[in-house]
Amino acid sequence: MSQRIFITGIGTGVGKTLTAACITEALQADYWKPVQTGLKEGTDTDTVRSLLSNPISVCHREAYCLEEPASPHLAARMEDVTINVKRIIEVAESLQPANRPLVIEGAGGLMVPLNEQTFTIDFIQQLNAKVVIVAQNYLGSINHALLTARVLKHSGIPVMGWVFSGDTHSNEDEVVSWSGFPHLGRIPRTSLVDRAFVKEQAEKLSLRTTTL
């Protein structure tokens, strides 16, 4: 089976969707966001689809789409929906390309609950996915980054490495060193995010496709 790559973040709004687009473009992978919340702002699937240049990648439909801009378990509760993680895993099996990776974008960070029993980190383990951690510099980001790294190590989940987004900061090298996870690249802040930008950033990422 081709590798599943799960995109998680050290928090919300750190650049997961743009990173997912760049990795999908770099590997000509398929993209999937299993649970989308906050539909008033559009879907991440539509965003990624609009940013890809290659003719191979497929952006798959979400398993759950919820209106409320909240954690999946809360948005589902407010809409009287039950998120069935077993069903999502079954969908993942059906979507997995035969010869290419499937890039899966999570909601928020590792401890975001999908329902009352399952957190994102549990979901990653059930998917048998490798993780790319997206980080951004802000007050408290070192703590969030290293907590994310530690819980992944403790859980035994394989980690491909870090992608940093936004403005460059000196703590990136320290986070990489302290965590022991590789630096895969960084996606700079830009005034225009389009296909050309994503393609350019995709070519710069240090993704070892032979190890996927």
Contacts in CASP RR format, 6 or more apart in sequence:
PFRMAT RR
TARGET T0000
AUTHOR 0000-0000-0000
METHOD contacts of the structure
MODEL  1
MSQRIFITGIGTGVGKTLTAACITEALQADYWKPVQTGLKEGTDTDTVRS
LLSNPISVCHREAYCLEEPASPHLAARMEDVTINVKRIIEVAESLQPANR
PLVIEGAGGLMVPLNEQTFTIDFIQQLNAKVVIVAQNYLGSINHALLTAR
VLKHSGIPVMGWVFSGDTHSNEDEVVSWSGFPHLGRIPRTSLVDRAFVKE
QAEKLSLRTTTL
1 96 0 8 1.000
2 96 0 8 1.000
2 97 0 8 1.000
2 98 0 8 1.000
2 99 0 8 1.000
2 100 0 8 1.000
2 101 0 8 1.000
2 102 0 8 1.000
2 212 0 8 1.000
3 101 0 8 1.000
3 102 0 8 1.000
3 129 0 8 1.000
3 130 0 8 1.000
3 212 0 8 1.000
4 92 0 8 1.000
4 96 0 8 1.000
4 101 0 8 1.000
4 102 0 8 1.000
4 104 0 8 1.000
4 127 0 8 1.000
4 128 0 8 1.000
4 129 0 8 1.000
4 130 0 8 1.000
5 23 0 8 1.000
5 27 0 8 1.000
5 29 0 8 1.000
5 101 0 8 1.000
5 102 0 8 1.000
5 103 0 8 1.000
5 104 0 8 1.000
5 129 0 8 1.000
5 130 0 8 1.000
5 131 0 8 1.000
5 132 0 8 1.000
5 160 0 8 1.000
5 212 0 8 1.000
6 104 0 8 1.000
6 105 0 8 1.000
6 106 0 8 1.000
6 124 0 8 1.000
6 127 0 8 1.000
6 129 0 8 1.000
6 130 0 8 1.000
6 131 0 8 1.000
6 132 0 8 1.000
7 16 0 8 1.000
7 19 0 8 1.000
7 20 0 8 1.000
7 23 0 8 1.000
7 103 0 8 1.000
7 104 0 8 1.000
7 105 0 8 1.000
7 106 0 8 1.000
7 131 0 8 1.000
7 132 0 8 1.000
7 134 0 8 1.000
8 16 0 8 1.000
8 106 0 8 1.000
8 108 0 8 1.000
8 109 0 8 1.000
8 110 0 8 1.000
8 120 0 8 1.000
8 124 0 8 1.000
8 131 0 8 1.000
8 132 0 8 1.000
8 133 0 8 1.000
8 134 0 8 1.000
8 148 0 8 1.000
9 15 0 8 1.000
9 16 0 8 1.000
9 108 0 8 1.000
9 109 0 8 1.000
9 110 0 8 1.000
9 133 0 8 1.000
9 134 0 8 1.000
9 135 0 8 1.000
9 148 0 8 1.000
10 109 0 8 1.000
10 133 0 8 1.000
10 134 0 8 1.000
10 135 0 8 1.000
10 136 0 8 1.000
10 141 0 8 1.000
10 144 0 8 1.000
10 145 0 8 1.000
10 147 0 8 1.000
10 148 0 8 1.000
11 108 0 8 1.000
11 109 0 8 1.000
11 144 0 8 1.000
12 108 0 8 1.000
12 109 0 8 1.000
13 108 0 8 1.000
13 136 0 8 1.000
14 134 0 8 1.000
14 135 0 8 1.000
14 136 0 8 1.000
14 165 0 8 1.000
15 134 0 8 1.000
15 136 0 8 1.000
15 165 0 8 1.000
15 187 0 8 1.000
16 105 0 8 1.000
16 106 0 8 1.000
16 108 0 8 1.000
16 134 0 8 1.000
17 44 0 8 1.000
17 47 0 8 1.000
17 48 0 8 1.000
17 105 0 8 1.000
18 51 0 8 1.000
18 165 0 8 1.000
18 187 0 8 1.000
18 193 0 8 1.000
18 198 0 8 1.000
19 132 0 8 1.000
19 134 0 8 1.000
19 163 0 8 1.000
19 165 0 8 1.000
19 187 0 8 1.000
20 31 0 8 1.000
20 44 0 8 1.000
20 48 0 8 1.000
20 103 0 8 1.000
20 105 0 8 1.000
21 31 0 8 1.000
21 47 0 8 1.000
21 48 0 8 1.000
21 51 0 8 1.000
21 52 0 8 1.000
21 198 0 8 1.000
22 163 0 8 1.000
22 187 0 8 1.000
22 198 0 8 1.000
22 201 0 8 1.000
22 202 0 8 1.000
22 205 0 8 1.000
23 29 0 8 1.000
23 103 0 8 1.000
23 132 0 8 1.000
23 163 0 8 1.000
23 202 0 8 1.000
23 205 0 8 1.000
23 207 0 8 1.000
24 30 0 8 1.000
24 31 0 8 1.000
24 48 0 8 1.000
24 52 0 8 1.000
24 57 0 8 1.000
24 103 0 8 1.000
25 51 0 8 1.000
25 52 0 8 1.000
25 53 0 8 1.000
25 54 0 8 1.000
25 57 0 8 1.000
25 198 0 8 1.000
25 199 0 8 1.000
25 202 0 8 1.000
26 202 0 8 1.000
26 203 0 8 1.000
26 205 0 8 1.000
26 207 0 8 1.000
27 100 0 8 1.000
27 101 0 8 1.000
27 103 0 8 1.000
27 207 0 8 1.000
27 209 0 8 1.000
27 212 0 8 1.000
28 54 0 8 1.000
28 56 0 8 1.000
28 57 0 8 1.000
28 100 0 8 1.000
29 57 0 8 1.000
29 97 0 8 1.000
29 100 0 8 1.000
29 101 0 8 1.000
29 102 0 8 1.000
29 103 0 8 1.000
30 57 0 8 1.000
30 58 0 8 1.000
30 59 0 8 1.000
30 60 0 8 1.000
30 95 0 8 1.000
30 97 0 8 1.000
30 100 0 8 1.000
30 101 0 8 1.000
30 102 0 8 1.000
30 103 0 8 1.000
31 45 0 8 1.000
31 48 0 8 1.000
31 49 0 8 1.000
31 52 0 8 1.000
31 57 0 8 1.000
31 58 0 8 1.000
31 59 0 8 1.000
31 60 0 8 1.000
31 102 0 8 1.000
31 103 0 8 1.000
31 105 0 8 1.000
32 45 0 8 1.000
32 59 0 8 1.000
32 60 0 8 1.000
32 62 0 8 1.000
32 92 0 8 1.000
32 95 0 8 1.000
32 102 0 8 1.000
32 103 0 8 1.000
32 104 0 8 1.000
32 105 0 8 1.000
33 43 0 8 1.000
33 44 0 8 1.000
33 45 0 8 1.000
33 48 0 8 1.000
33 62 0 8 1.000
33 104 0 8 1.000
33 105 0 8 1.000
33 106 0 8 1.000
34 62 0 8 1.000
34 63 0 8 1.000
34 64 0 8 1.000
34 88 0 8 1.000
34 91 0 8 1.000
34 92 0 8 1.000
34 104 0 8 1.000
34 106 0 8 1.000
35 62 0 8 1.000
35 63 0 8 1.000
35 64 0 8 1.000
35 66 0 8 1.000
35 72 0 8 1.000
35 83 0 8 1.000
35 88 0 8 1.000
35 106 0 8 1.000
35 107 0 8 1.000
35 114 0 8 1.000
36 43 0 8 1.000
36 44 0 8 1.000
36 45 0 8 1.000
36 62 0 8 1.000
36 64 0 8 1.000
36 65 0 8 1.000
36 66 0 8 1.000
36 107 0 8 1.000
37 66 0 8 1.000
37 67 0 8 1.000
37 68 0 8 1.000
37 69 0 8 1.000
37 70 0 8 1.000
37 71 0 8 1.000
37 72 0 8 1.000
37 75 0 8 1.000
37 107 0 8 1.000
38 66 0 8 1.000
38 67 0 8 1.000
38 68 0 8 1.000
38 69 0 8 1.000
38 70 0 8 1.000
38 75 0 8 1.000
39 65 0 8 1.000
39 66 0 8 1.000
39 67 0 8 1.000
40 67 0 8 1.000
40 69 0 8 1.000
41 69 0 8 1.000
43 62 0 8 1.000
43 65 0 8 1.000
44 105 0 8 1.000
45 59 0 8 1.000
45 60 0 8 1.000
45 61 0 8 1.000
45 62 0 8 1.000
48 59 0 8 1.000
48 105 0 8 1.000
49 59 0 8 1.000
50 195 0 8 1.000
51 193 0 8 1.000
51 194 0 8 1.000
51 195 0 8 1.000
51 198 0 8 1.000
52 59 0 8 1.000
52 195 0 8 1.000
52 198 0 8 1.000
53 195 0 8 1.000
53 198 0 8 1.000
53 199 0 8 1.000
56 100 0 8 1.000
58 97 0 8 1.000
60 95 0 8 1.000
63 87 0 8 1.000
63 88 0 8 1.000
63 91 0 8 1.000
64 72 0 8 1.000
64 76 0 8 1.000
64 81 0 8 1.000
64 83 0 8 1.000
64 88 0 8 1.000
66 72 0 8 1.000
66 75 0 8 1.000
66 76 0 8 1.000
66 79 0 8 1.000
66 81 0 8 1.000
67 75 0 8 1.000
67 79 0 8 1.000
68 74 0 8 1.000
68 75 0 8 1.000
68 78 0 8 1.000
68 79 0 8 1.000
69 75 0 8 1.000
70 78 0 8 1.000
71 107 0 8 1.000
71 112 0 8 1.000
71 113 0 8 1.000
72 83 0 8 1.000
72 107 0 8 1.000
72 112 0 8 1.000
72 113 0 8 1.000
72 114 0 8 1.000
72 115 0 8 1.000
73 83 0 8 1.000
73 113 0 8 1.000
73 114 0 8 1.000
73 115 0 8 1.000
73 116 0 8 1.000
75 81 0 8 1.000
76 82 0 8 1.000
76 83 0 8 1.000
76 115 0 8 1.000
82 115 0 8 1.000
83 114 0 8 1.000
83 115 0 8 1.000
84 115 0 8 1.000
85 114 0 8 1.000
85 115 0 8 1.000
85 117 0 8 1.000
85 118 0 8 1.000
85 122 0 8 1.000
85 123 0 8 1.000
85 126 0 8 1.000
88 114 0 8 1.000
88 123 0 8 1.000
89 126 0 8 1.000
89 127 0 8 1.000
92 102 0 8 1.000
92 104 0 8 1.000
92 127 0 8 1.000
95 102 0 8 1.000
96 102 0 8 1.000
101 212 0 8 1.000
104 127 0 8 1.000
104 129 0 8 1.000
106 112 0 8 1.000
106 120 0 8 1.000
107 114 0 8 1.000
107 120 0 8 1.000
108 120 0 8 1.000
109 120 0 8 1.000
109 148 0 8 1.000
110 119 0 8 1.000
110 120 0 8 1.000
110 121 0 8 1.000
110 124 0 8 1.000
110 148 0 8 1.000
110 151 0 8 1.000
110 152 0 8 1.000
111 119 0 8 1.000
111 120 0 8 1.000
111 121 0 8 1.000
111 151 0 8 1.000
112 119 0 8 1.000
112 120 0 8 1.000
113 119 0 8 1.000
113 120 0 8 1.000
114 120 0 8 1.000
114 123 0 8 1.000
121 151 0 8 1.000
121 152 0 8 1.000
121 155 0 8 1.000
121 157 0 8 1.000
124 131 0 8 1.000
124 157 0 8 1.000
125 155 0 8 1.000
125 157 0 8 1.000
129 157 0 8 1.000
130 157 0 8 1.000
130 158 0 8 1.000
130 159 0 8 1.000
130 160 0 8 1.000
130 212 0 8 1.000
131 152 0 8 1.000
131 157 0 8 1.000
131 158 0 8 1.000
131 159 0 8 1.000
131 160 0 8 1.000
131 161 0 8 1.000
132 159 0 8 1.000
132 160 0 8 1.000
132 161 0 8 1.000
132 162 0 8 1.000
132 163 0 8 1.000
132 184 0 8 1.000
133 145 0 8 1.000
133 148 0 8 1.000
133 149 0 8 1.000
133 152 0 8 1.000
133 159 0 8 1.000
133 161 0 8 1.000
133 162 0 8 1.000
133 163 0 8 1.000
133 181 0 8 1.000
134 162 0 8 1.000
134 163 0 8 1.000
134 164 0 8 1.000
134 165 0 8 1.000
135 141 0 8 1.000
135 144 0 8 1.000
135 145 0 8 1.000
135 162 0 8 1.000
135 163 0 8 1.000
135 164 0 8 1.000
135 165 0 8 1.000
135 172 0 8 1.000
135 175 0 8 1.000
136 164 0 8 1.000
136 165 0 8 1.000
136 166 0 8 1.000
137 164 0 8 1.000
137 166 0 8 1.000
137 167 0 8 1.000
137 169 0 8 1.000
137 171 0 8 1.000
137 172 0 8 1.000
141 171 0 8 1.000
142 171 0 8 1.000
142 174 0 8 1.000
142 175 0 8 1.000
145 162 0 8 1.000
145 175 0 8 1.000
145 179 0 8 1.000
146 175 0 8 1.000
146 178 0 8 1.000
146 179 0 8 1.000
149 159 0 8 1.000
149 175 0 8 1.000
149 178 0 8 1.000
149 179 0 8 1.000
149 180 0 8 1.000
149 181 0 8 1.000
152 159 0 8 1.000
153 159 0 8 1.000
159 181 0 8 1.000
160 181 0 8 1.000
160 182 0 8 1.000
160 184 0 8 1.000
160 207 0 8 1.000
161 181 0 8 1.000
161 182 0 8 1.000
161 183 0 8 1.000
161 184 0 8 1.000
162 172 0 8 1.000
162 175 0 8 1.000
162 176 0 8 1.000
162 179 0 8 1.000
162 181 0 8 1.000
162 182 0 8 1.000
162 183 0 8 1.000
162 184 0 8 1.000
162 185 0 8 1.000
163 184 0 8 1.000
163 185 0 8 1.000
163 186 0 8 1.000
163 187 0 8 1.000
163 205 0 8 1.000
164 172 0 8 1.000
164 183 0 8 1.000
164 185 0 8 1.000
164 186 0 8 1.000
164 187 0 8 1.000
165 186 0 8 1.000
165 187 0 8 1.000
165 188 0 8 1.000
165 189 0 8 1.000
166 186 0 8 1.000
166 187 0 8 1.000
166 188 0 8 1.000
166 189 0 8 1.000
167 188 0 8 1.000
167 189 0 8 1.000
168 186 0 8 1.000
168 188 0 8 1.000
172 183 0 8 1.000
172 186 0 8 1.000
173 183 0 8 1.000
176 182 0 8 1.000
176 183 0 8 1.000
182 206 0 8 1.000
183 206 0 8 1.000
184 205 0 8 1.000
184 206 0 8 1.000
184 207 0 8 1.000
185 204 0 8 1.000
185 205 0 8 1.000
185 206 0 8 1.000
187 201 0 8 1.000
188 201 0 8 1.000
190 197 0 8 1.000
END
